Amino acid sequence: MPHKCRLKKNDMVMVIAGRERGKTGKVLRVLPDARRATVERLNVVKRHSKPRGAASPGGIVEKEAPIDISNLMFFCERCNAPVRVGYKIAADKTKTRICRSCREPLGNE
């Protein structure tokens, strides 16, 4: 059974472990089955590509590689720190992700 992933596209996160520790960025893509996420301008790797006709010439391409979500934490703009996530259920039964420190809604909620 796959684990539930709290991350969504466009969330601000901070890397808490590994080579990119301490850096923040926006989530570009979430891979919930693999428990990984791609973060903008972080964990950049070089890939060698073959020429595929006139449209795509060959060369060395730099792209973001996925990072395990256990190494990422939500980044609260108000607290200016990595935070844990809680949930708040409103009277109209809508579920909102909140910062556990300042109790404010996170990101694009």
N, C-alpha and C positions, 0 to 999 in steps of 0.2 A: 504494500500500500504506500503510495507516494506521500511525502510529508507536505504539509501546507506551507506555502511560501507567502510571506507577508509583503515582499517587495513587489512594486509595480513599476512600469515604465515611467520615466521622468521623475522618480523619487531622488532626493539628494541623499547620498550615502557617504560614509567614511570607511576607509579600509583600516581594520584594526590588527591585521597580522599579515606577514609576508613582506615581499620586496617593496611594495607600495604603501607600507604602513604610514598612517597619519595624513594621507591625501584624501581629498574629497572630490566627488564628481556626480554626474547625473547618470542614472541607469538608462541604458539604451535598449536593452533586451533582457528578458528573464527566461531562463530555461528551467521550469519547475521540476521536470522529471529528472534532470541531471543535477538539480540543486545548485545551479550556477547562474551568474548574471554578468552581463557585459557592461562596463562602466566607461563613460566618455573619457578619452585620453589617459586611461590607466591600464596597466598590464599590456603595454604595446609590444607586439612581437613582429618579427620580419618574416615574410613568406616569399618564396621565390616562385614566380609564375611564368609559365611558358607562353610564348606568343600565340594568340588565337585569332589570326587574321588581322586585318587593318584596324578593326575596332578596338581591340585590346592588345597592345604591344606587351612583350614580356618584360620582366624586370623584378626588382625587389620591392615588395609592397609592405607597408607598415599598417597593421590593423590591431584593434583591441581584441584580446583573448578573454574568454569568460573567467570569472573569479568565483570560487566557492562562496555560497551565501553565508557560511559560518564565519567568514573573514570580513563580512560587511556589517555595518550598523547604520541605522537611520541617522541622519544629521539634521538636528533641529536648528533652523535659522534663528529663532528667538533665543534659545539657550546658547547658541554658538558652540554646540558640543554634540558628540554622538550620544544617542539616547535609546532607551527601550521603548517599545510600542505597546500601547494599550488600546482598548476599544471602548467607545461610548455609544450606547444605543439611545437614540432620541425618542420622543413621544410618538412620532410617526413611524417608528420601527426602522429607521435608517441607521446603518452602522457606520461610524466614523472612526478613523484611526487617530489617536491622540498621543502626544508626547507624555511620557510618564513623569517627567520633571515639572514642566510648566502647565500641563493639562490643556494645552492649546492644540487645535487640529494640525495634523502634519501635512506638509507638502501641498498638493493640489486638491485638497478636500473641500 
